[in-house]
Amino acid sequence: MSNRSNLSAGAKTLVVVVHPDLKASRINKRLTAELEQRGNVTVHRLYDVYPDEKIDVAREQALLLAHDRIVFQFPLFWYSAPSLLKKWLDEVFELGFAHGKNGDKLHGKELIVAISSGGAQSMFQAGGRHNYSYSELLRPFQQTANYAGMIYRQPFVVSGVREVSDEELEAYARNYADYVEGKLDLSKTGS
């Protein structure tokens, strides 16, 4: 699927927030709060809903079916997502739902990955400390979207989280909510 730059405004949006300690997170807590203040999206906090990690697959699939745009928001942990998101994907994106025979339930839905990272943007490139770009590290999510017939959108990234000022965080929160709501084209902002 293509990565067109324009999101459809007005799409019903589900934001799956996957942070094991959201209350202690400065960045993800603020991004989530901005979405909740606007009220135009469904915010679904996986660690709050499933503290025992026993996922209600039917409930999760119903949530996905009820929305046009899906956002996975999480801190980058060891170049990937927190383990609950992987477990959620393994169980919810099952054969016959997200792929395989009759597995077309997510076709045409948009997927955005929104991550936060402690490392500066410059560290995530060839020759940088981490050697790979965010785009390269998020490739499994892009391929998951492709395989499920979804439209993969440009990721939203907040890097160097320890150095983000309060002013910058407010700008990130506004831009993030605008992007999630389909009101901001990241290709025009340089983000």
C-alpha positions in Angstrom: 0.0 0.0 0.0 1.1 3.5 -0.7 2.2 6.0 1.9 0.1 9.0 0.6 0.8 12.2 2.5 -2.8 13.3 3.1 -4.8 11.6 5.8 -8.6 11.7 5.4 -10.0 14.2 7.8 -13.0 13.1 9.7 -12.1 9.4 9.7 -13.0 7.6 12.9 -9.7 7.1 14.8 -8.6 4.6 17.4 -5.4 5.3 19.2 -3.9 2.2 20.9 -1.6 3.6 23.6 0.9 1.0 24.8 3.0 2.3 27.6 3.7 0.1 30.7 3.8 3.2 33.0 1.9 6.0 31.3 1.4 8.0 34.5 5.2 8.3 34.8 5.8 9.2 31.2 6.2 12.8 30.4 6.0 12.5 26.6 3.4 9.8 26.0 1.2 11.1 28.9 1.1 14.6 27.3 0.4 13.3 23.8 -2.4 11.1 25.1 -3.8 14.0 27.2 -3.9 16.2 24.1 -5.9 13.6 22.2 -8.3 13.2 25.1 -8.8 16.9 25.4 -9.9 17.1 21.8 -12.3 14.2 22.1 -12.3 13.4 18.4 -10.6 10.0 18.8 -11.0 6.8 20.8 -8.0 6.5 23.1 -7.5 2.9 24.2 -4.8 2.3 26.9 -3.8 -1.3 26.6 -1.9 -1.6 29.9 -4.9 -0.2 31.7 -7.4 -2.5 30.0 -5.2 -5.6 30.2 -3.0 -5.4 33.3 -3.0 -9.2 33.3 -2.3 -9.3 29.6 -5.3 -11.5 28.9 -6.6 -9.9 25.7 -10.3 -10.0 24.8 -9.8 -10.6 21.1 -13.4 -10.2 20.1 -13.6 -6.8 21.9 -10.3 -5.6 20.2 -11.4 -6.7 16.8 -14.8 -4.9 17.2 -12.8 -1.8 18.1 -10.8 -2.1 15.0 -13.8 -2.7 12.8 -15.5 0.5 14.2 -12.6 2.8 13.2 -11.1 3.9 9.9 -7.7 4.9 11.2 -5.6 3.0 13.7 -2.7 4.6 15.6 -0.2 2.6 17.7 1.4 5.0 20.2 4.3 3.7 22.2 7.9 4.3 23.5 10.5 2.6 21.4 11.9 -0.3 23.5 15.0 -2.1 22.3 14.2 -1.0 18.7 10.6 -2.3 18.9 7.3 -1.9 20.8 6.5 -2.9 24.3 5.7 -6.6 24.6 2.0 -6.1 25.1 1.6 -4.6 21.6 3.4 -7.6 20.1 1.1 -10.0 22.1 -1.9 -7.9 21.0 -0.9 -8.1 17.4 -0.3 -11.8 17.5 -3.8 -12.5 19.0 -5.9 -9.8 17.4 -4.5 -9.8 13.8 -5.4 -13.5 13.5 -5.9 -15.6 10.5 -9.3 -15.0 9.0 -9.5 -11.5 10.4 -6.4 -9.6 9.3 -5.0 -12.0 6.7 -5.6 -15.3 5.0 -8.9 -16.6 3.7 -11.6 -14.1 4.6 -8.9 -12.0 6.4 -9.9 -8.8 4.8 -11.4 -7.0 7.8 -8.7 -4.3 7.9 -8.4 -3.6 4.2 -8.3 0.1 3.5 -7.9 1.2 7.1 -5.0 3.6 7.8 -2.2 2.7 10.2 0.0 5.3 11.9 2.8 4.4 14.3 3.6 7.1 16.8 6.8 6.6 18.8 8.9 8.3 21.4 12.6 7.6 21.7 15.4 8.7 24.1 17.9 8.9 21.4 18.3 12.0 19.2 17.2 11.8 15.6 20.8 11.9 14.4 21.5 8.7 16.3 19.0 6.8 14.1 20.8 6.8 10.8 23.6 5.0 9.0 26.8 5.7 10.9 24.8 7.0 13.9 24.9 5.2 17.3 21.9 3.0 16.4 22.8 2.6 12.7 19.2 2.4 11.4 16.6 5.0 10.8 13.2 5.0 12.5 11.7 4.1 9.2 13.9 1.0 9.0 13.2 0.0 12.6 9.5 0.3 12.0 9.5 -1.8 8.8 7.7 -4.7 10.6 4.7 -2.4 11.3 4.8 -1.2 7.7 4.8 -4.8 6.4 2.0 -5.8 8.9 -0.1 -3.0 7.4 0.7 -4.1 3.9 -0.1 -7.7 4.6 -3.4 -6.8 6.3 -4.3 -4.5 3.3 -4.0 -1.4 5.4 -2.6 2.0 4.3 0.6 2.7 6.2 1.1 6.4 7.0 4.2 8.3 7.8 5.2 7.6 11.5 5.0 10.4 14.1 8.3 10.5 16.0 9.4 12.4 19.1 13.1 11.7 19.6 15.5 12.9 22.2 12.8 12.9 24.8 15.0 13.9 27.7 15.9 17.1 25.9 12.4 18.1 24.8 11.5 21.4 26.5 8.0 22.1 27.8 7.4 24.4 24.8 8.5 21.8 22.3 6.4 19.2 24.0 3.3 21.4 23.7 4.1 21.8 20.0 4.6 18.1 19.6 1.2 17.4 21.3 -0.6 19.9 19.1 1.0 18.5 15.9 0.4 14.9 17.0 -3.3 15.5 17.6 -3.6 17.4 14.4 -1.9 14.6 12.5 -4.0 11.9 14.1 -7.2 13.9 13.3 -6.1 14.2 9.6 -5.6 18.0 9.9 -1.8 18.0 9.4 0.4 16.7 6.6 3.8 15.7 8.1 5.5 15.8 4.7 4.9 19.6 4.7 6.3 20.2 8.2 9.6 18.4 7.9 8.6 16.1 10.8 
